[in-house]
Amino acid sequence: MGPDGWTIAIDGPAGSGKSTVAKALARRLGYLYIDSGAMYRCVTLAALRRGVDFGDPEALAAVARSCDMRLEPVPAGLKVFLDGEEVENLLRTPDISRRTSAYTANSRGVREALVVRQREWGARGGVVMEGRDIGTVVFPGADLKVYFDVAVEERTRRRVLDYASRGIERTPEEVRADIERRDAEDKGRPVGALVRAPDAVLVRGDGKDVETILAEILGLLPAGGPGSR
């Protein structure tokens, strides 16, 4: 545990709702919330704007090292800034998702650059970070590791609703195919693959509201620990 509190790592598949859970947990504890996936998406957006060849891993790594990326906690969760511009709403399009999964997240140089930033931000503790390799790579010594999972059917339903709320029309069949493809890619990556750490606690979100899930995770934390920052 760092001087500012626990380090909590939440890993799980795409579309599981782990971002919602991590945001709510960070708010409850008064901790910093870090969305590692948003960081990779931010690099993808920066690379698109710079006209970088996505087939060139080193060029993508150079973007990751040089772009000005900032995460700002807000009551609703997190604002993401790229080169001074708030870009959170630009990071969740199907094209950004596809390019991130197929290219950016597979660049070893990008991963190394972002892990350095993530560890710097989380060095003092008092942080909830979610992704797919947080408990295995970024914070292997985290005070609590959670592997959060939800059935594919439920993840499909949630993602369709999320797209609709942002005016993006996708059929359930298209979304499910994307999720299953993403699962296979994430679990088969040569670096940073999605895998449950041996000491991670499995928490399932099927049929549970956020408060129920939060109560389950909070119950895993050591008694008598730090309060809010």
C-alpha positions in Angstrom: 0.0 0.0 0.0 1.3 3.4 -1.0 1.1 6.6 1.1 -2.2 7.6 -0.6 -3.9 4.2 -0.1 -4.4 0.9 -1.8 -3.5 0.0 -5.4 -6.5 -1.8 -6.9 -6.2 -3.6 -10.3 -9.3 -4.6 -12.2 -8.9 -6.7 -15.3 -11.5 -8.3 -17.6 -12.8 -8.6 -21.1 -14.0 -5.8 -23.3 -17.6 -4.7 -22.7 -17.8 -6.3 -19.3 -18.6 -3.0 -17.6 -15.4 -3.0 -15.7 -14.9 0.7 -16.5 -18.2 1.6 -14.8 -17.3 -0.5 -11.8 -13.8 0.9 -11.5 -15.1 4.5 -11.8 -17.7 3.9 -9.1 -15.1 2.2 -6.8 -12.7 5.1 -7.2 -15.4 7.6 -6.4 -16.4 5.6 -3.3 -12.8 5.5 -2.0 -11.8 8.9 -3.2 -9.1 7.4 -5.3 -7.7 8.2 -8.8 -9.3 6.2 -11.5 -7.2 5.3 -14.5 -8.7 3.8 -17.7 -5.7 2.1 -19.4 -7.8 1.3 -22.5 -8.5 5.0 -23.0 -4.8 5.6 -23.0 -4.3 3.2 -25.9 -7.2 4.7 -27.7 -5.7 8.1 -27.2 -2.5 7.0 -28.9 -4.6 5.6 -31.8 -6.4 8.9 -32.2 -3.0 10.8 -32.1 -1.6 8.5 -34.7 -4.6 9.0 -37.0 -4.2 12.8 -36.7 -0.5 12.6 -37.5 -1.0 10.3 -40.5 1.1 7.5 -39.0 1.3 4.1 -40.7 -0.5 1.7 -38.4 1.6 -1.1 -39.8 4.7 0.5 -38.3 4.9 -0.4 -34.6 7.9 1.8 -33.9 6.1 4.8 -35.4 3.1 4.1 -33.1 5.6 3.8 -30.1 7.0 7.2 -31.0 3.5 8.7 -30.9 2.9 7.1 -27.4 6.2 8.6 -26.1 5.6 12.1 -27.5 1.9 12.8 -27.3 0.7 15.0 -24.5 -1.9 12.9 -22.7 -3.7 13.9 -19.5 -6.3 12.2 -17.4 -8.5 14.4 -15.2 -10.8 12.8 -12.6 -14.3 14.3 -12.6 -17.5 13.2 -10.6 -18.7 11.3 -13.7 -15.4 9.4 -14.0 -12.6 10.7 -16.2 -11.8 13.3 -18.8 -9.1 12.4 -21.3 -7.1 15.2 -22.9 -4.9 14.8 -26.0 -2.6 17.7 -26.8 -4.8 19.9 -24.6 -8.1 18.9 -26.2 -10.7 16.9 -24.4 -11.2 13.8 -26.6 -13.1 11.3 -24.4 -16.1 11.3 -26.7 -13.9 10.6 -29.8 -12.3 7.5 -28.4 -15.2 5.1 -28.4 -16.0 4.8 -32.2 -15.8 1.4 -33.9 -12.9 2.6 -36.1 -10.8 3.7 -33.0 -11.7 0.4 -31.3 -10.7 -1.7 -34.3 -7.4 0.1 -34.9 -6.5 0.0 -31.2 -7.2 -3.7 -30.9 -5.5 -4.6 -34.1 -2.5 -2.3 -34.0 -1.8 0.0 -31.1 -2.3 -2.5 -28.4 0.0 -4.9 -30.1 3.0 -2.6 -30.4 5.5 -3.5 -27.7 6.9 0.0 -27.8 3.5 1.6 -27.2 2.8 -0.8 -24.3 6.2 0.0 -22.7 5.7 3.7 -23.0 2.2 3.6 -21.5 3.2 1.2 -18.7 5.8 3.8 -17.6 3.1 6.5 -17.4 0.7 4.2 -15.6 3.2 3.2 -13.0 4.2 6.9 -12.4 0.5 7.8 -11.9 -0.1 4.9 -9.5 3.2 5.0 -7.6 1.7 6.5 -4.5 -1.3 4.2 -4.3 -4.8 5.5 -3.9 -5.6 4.3 -7.4 -8.1 2.1 -9.2 -6.8 1.1 -12.6 -8.6 -1.2 -15.1 -7.6 -2.9 -18.2 -6.5 -6.4 -19.2 -3.0 -6.7 -17.9 -3.0 -4.4 -14.9 -2.7 -7.2 -12.2 -0.2 -9.2 -14.3 2.1 -6.6 -15.9 1.4 -3.0 -14.7 0.9 -3.6 -11.0 1.8 -7.2 -10.2 2.1 -6.2 -6.6 -1.3 -4.6 -6.4 -3.0 -4.7 -3.0 -6.1 -6.1 -4.6 -6.5 -7.8 -7.9 -10.0 -8.4 -9.4 -10.8 -10.3 -12.5 -14.2 -9.0 -13.6 -16.2 -11.1 -16.0 -19.7 -11.0 -17.6 -21.3 -13.4 -20.2 -21.0 -12.5 -23.9 -24.8 -12.2 -24.2 -24.9 -9.5 -21.5 -21.9 -7.7 -22.8 -23.5 -7.6 -26.3 -26.7 -6.1 -24.9 -24.8 -3.4 -22.9 -22.6 -2.5 -25.9 -25.6 -2.1 -28.2 -27.2 0.3 -25.7 -24.0 2.2 -25.4 -23.6 2.7 -29.1 -27.3 3.7 -29.4 -26.8 6.3 -26.7 -24.1 7.9 -28.8 -26.1 7.8 -32.0 -24.1 4.8 -33.5 -26.3 2.1 -35.1 -25.0 -1.4 -34.7 -26.9 -4.7 -34.8 -26.6 -7.2 -31.9 -25.1 -9.7 -34.4 -22.4 -7.2 -35.4 -21.6 -6.2 -31.9 -21.4 -9.8 -30.7 -19.1 -10.7 -33.5 -16.9 -7.8 -32.6 -16.8 -8.8 -28.9 -15.9 -12.4 -29.7 -13.2 -11.3 -32.1 -11.8 -8.9 -29.5 -11.9 -11.6 -26.8 -9.8 -13.9 -29.0 -7.4 -11.1 -29.8 -7.0 -10.0 -26.2 -6.3 -13.5 -24.9 -3.9 -14.3 -27.7 -1.7 -11.2 -27.6 2.1 -11.9 -27.5 2.4 -9.1 -24.9 -0.2 -7.9 -22.4 -2.6 -10.7 -23.0 -5.8 -10.9 -21.1 -5.3 -13.5 -18.4 -6.5 -13.9 -14.8 -3.6 -13.4 -12.4 -3.2 -16.4 -10.0 -4.0 -14.2 -7.0 -6.9 -12.3 -8.7 -10.4 -12.7 -7.2 -13.0 -13.6 -9.8 -16.0 -11.2 -9.6 -19.0 -11.8 -11.9 -21.3 -9.0 -13.0 -24.1 -11.0 -14.6 -27.5 -9.8 -13.3 -26.0 -7.5 -10.7 -26.3 -3.8 -10.3 -23.2 -1.6 -9.6 -24.0 -1.2 -5.9 -24.0 -5.0 -5.5 -20.8 -5.4 -7.3 -19.2 -2.6 -5.3 -20.2 -4.1 -2.0 -18.6 -7.4 -3.2 -15.3 -5.7 -4.1 -15.2 -3.5 -1.0 -15.7 -6.6 1.1 -12.4 -7.9 -0.4 -10.3 -5.0 0.9 -8.4 -5.4 4.2 -10.3 -4.2 7.2 -9.1 -1.0 8.9 -7.4 0.4 5.8 -7.1 4.0 4.7 -10.2 6.1 4.2 -10.7 8.6 1.4 -7.8 10.8 0.3 
